[in-house]
Amino acid sequence: MIILGIESSCDETSAAIVRDGREVLSNVVESQIDIHAVYGGVIPEIAARSHIEAILPIIQRALTDAKLNWNKIDAIAVTYAPGLVGSLLIGATTARALAIVKNKPLYKIHHVEAHVYANFLVEPQPKFPMLALIVSGLHTQLVLFKNHGDFALLGQTQDDAVGEAFDKVARLLGLPYPGGPSISKAAANGNPQAFKFPKARMQGKYDFSFSGLKTAVLRQTQALCNKPHDFPSPRLAALLTPAQCNDIAASFQHAAVETLVDKTAVAFTEYSPASVVIAGGAAANQELREQLQKRLPIQITYTSPLMCTDNAAMVATLAYYRSKLEKPSDPYTLEVQPSLAMASVTPQSQ
């Protein structure tokens, strides 16, 4: 089964073609990072307009790279939730129109669940039951997958996601957007033990919180700069020495990663999964990969850093497995759902 996937939930426009949920025939990604870096974050209106310009040429490039025409495409898959409403609309509207014009079945795909399925493009593939640490955009979650389409949420962030915390701390330190790579680069030259930042104690055993950690970094920065009332600004960041900036980045990353690893290790002990995967943009963090591998007595499944960020190959991959569990969506009525949580396939949808 050859599926064309379309992804446009945030600031990457992507189209990919995947065979049988395993073989990537093409995967074209156009990032808007350079556009949004000027503002220190994603501007939704600009993102949507950029998707409009890019999406049809990128779909054609995916077909060209795969050396296929529309006659060889068996189905179309598109991200419909969650994400920026304007960005989602561009991808979904394009996919709906193509499904109608080309007479192809259309599968709606949840962006966060798709990140997990990027790991099914790795050999050997993960086995069930599978524990997934999801660190994508606004999401930080621990999810136990019993099988394809059958999963349970164990815990999630109660405030900032870890990716948001990385972005906000990077801005505080005067480091460029996106924050994940910037913090990691600075941390490589810093001392992770320089500052003892707190880890939140949550009522839910598998829930996360990073707002307190973010505030602790701010207070430490203010103290080093002798500016107890200044909030994040270029002026405050300019008062830090390079060594201080690197030490704060390293100490923050250490606390954030340790929080993720601690919760995952507890879940592993309780549920004894056959495999463990990490998914989402922050899954590319080398410190997270190394520390998780050290703590767990099992080989962790990692996809490539390229597949950790938003891409359409993961969308097409998930669609292959979903196609075996549920009927295609109606292209005339499919609507985007910007805030929709992940949900297992119900008997009624099969």
Secondary structure, DSSP 8 states (H G I E B T S, - for coil): -EEEEEE-SSSEEEEEEEETTTEEEEEEEEE-HHHHHTTTS--HHHHHHHHHHHHHHHHHHHHHHHT--GGG--EEEEEEESS-HHHHHHHHHHHHHHHHHHT--EEEEEHHHHHHHGGGGSSS---SSEEEEEEETTEEEEEEEEETTEEEEEEEBSS--HHHHHHHHHHHTT--SSHHHHHHHHHTTS-TTSS-------SSTT-B--HHHHHHHHHHHHHHHT-TT--S-HHHHHTS-HHHHHHHHHHHHHHHHHHHHHHHHHHHHHH--SEEEEESGGGG-HHHHHHHHHHSSS--B---HHHHSS-HHHHHHHHHHHTTTS--B-TTT----TT-------GGG-
